[in-house]
Amino acid sequence: MLLHHYQPEHASLSPACRRIRSPILTSPVTSYFSPAEIPMSRTPILAFALLLGSAVFVSPCARAQTEMAHEHAPGPLVTALAIHTPAGSATLSLEDLKAKPHITVTVHNPHTNADETYSGVPLIELLAPLGTPHGKDLHGKGLSDYIIATGSDGYKAVIALAEIDPEFHPGQVLVADTMDGKPIDAKTGPFRLVVSEDKRPARSVHNLASIELKAAE
């Protein structure tokens, strides 16, 4: 007997996401027994197993909910983009970004089922002046470097340094300031990270507040 029926919060979630939700945890959990159906001698063991399993399992539906929550919920207002690397740091205003050469990419957003066209500055062009290796200089230990992109709501995404270098990886990783020919509004901008080759926009961090380059230990 199923214990708790869960209806997805977003209409765009697939029917497979209509799972059973634990009364304690927030990730969907499927249970096939009611407490009366579990032998008392096994209750502590089974309860622990169910709790452990639900704690370590993150279903695709829970992941999709997290992505859409970030997609639709605006973060605190961002007025500047902070960039940190081991070799130096910089702070960019919207005017600073607009003054740099831009490129345009079009990506498909499966949450809205629509194409979106962004204009912005390749991330490597913002990191290179701060001593970040790229092109023929990116090799060896540098290939383990990675970037943490953080939104003002605390949402984080990780990208390998090689992914933003066009000599290593197809597509573009941009810090965008316009979408469909208009400035990105304050609710989701003014900066947004766009990863053109991702099939889902989970790493397209809106309200982008900081970029940090780190080395793997």
C-alpha positions, -999 to +999 in steps of 0.1 A: +000+000+000+014+034-010+017+058+020+020+093+007+009+106-027+029+134-042+018+157-069+046+177-088+047+214-082+054+222-118+031+212-146+062+206-169+074+177-149+068+143-165+042+118-151+072+097-139+079+125-114+046+119-096+063+098-070+059+090-034+074+117-011+088+109+023+072+127+052+107+135+066+128+140+035+121+162+005+134+139-022+109+115-038+110+081-022+090+050-032+076+028-004+058-005-009+049-012+027+027+004+053+040+002+089+013-025+097+027-047+069+063-047+082+071-074+107+080-058+140+112-077+143+124-062+111+110-027+115+142-010+128+164-025+100+139-018+073+133+017+085+170+024+086+174+010+051+146+032+037+160+063+054+195+056+042+184+049+007+162+080+005+191+102+019+216+091-007+193+088-038+185+119-058+160+111-084+159+129-118+126+144-108+140+160-076+169+173-097+146+188-123+126+205-095+158+220-081+168+233-116+134+248-122+133+264-088+165+282-097+152+290-132+121+307-119+130+321-085+149+354-087+179+360-064+190+391-046+200+421-068+234+419-084+253+451-092+287+437-101+304+404-111+333+393-089+360+372-106+387+354-085+416+334-098+448+322-080+467+349-100+444+379-094+409+393-090+386+417-107+351+432-103+331+440-134+301+463-136+274+459-163+290+488-182+324+471-181+309+439-196+290+458-223+322+475-234+339+441-243+334+423-276+303+401-276+292+370-294+258+355-297+245+320-291+211+304-293+201+276-269+170+256-263+153+258-229+134+226-223+117+240-192+099+266-214+102+246-247+116+277-264+148+289-281+166+317-263+193+339-279+219+353-256+247+379-263+276+381-240+314+378-235+331+344-236+341+335-200+377+327-211+381+363-222+373+375-187+397+350-171+426+353-194+436+388-184+439+375-148+466+350-157+444+320-165+461+296-189+443+289-221+450+277-257+485+261-260+493+271-225+465+250-210+480+216-203+492+193-176+480+204-141+459+232-156+435+206-170+424+198-135+414+234-128+377+242-125+354+271-122+326+277-096+299+300-108+276+313-081+243+331-083+232+356-057+207+330-044+236+307-035+230+284-065+264+270-077+276+252-109+310+237-117+327+239-151+361+225-160+385+251-173+390+231-205+352+233-212+355+271-216+385+270-239+374+268-276+407+249-284+395+221-262+357+221-262+330+229-287+303+254-280+305+285-259+304+295-222+293+331-219+286+357-193+255+371-210+239+405-205+211+403-231+185+378-240+165+379-273+179+414-280+169+429-246+189+434-214+184+406-189+161+420-163+170+425-127+150+395-116+174+371-133+203+393-143+220+415-151+246+387-157+238+351-166+261+322-173+252+304-205+266+270-214+256+264-250+264+227-253+244+216-222+212+198-230+195+213-199+202+248-186+211+236-151+245+253-153+231+285-168+234+304-135+211+334-134+218+364-111+254+355-116+274+371-088+308+355-088+332+334-108+360+316-090+388+296-106+402+268-084+427+239-087+418+203-079+437+190-049 
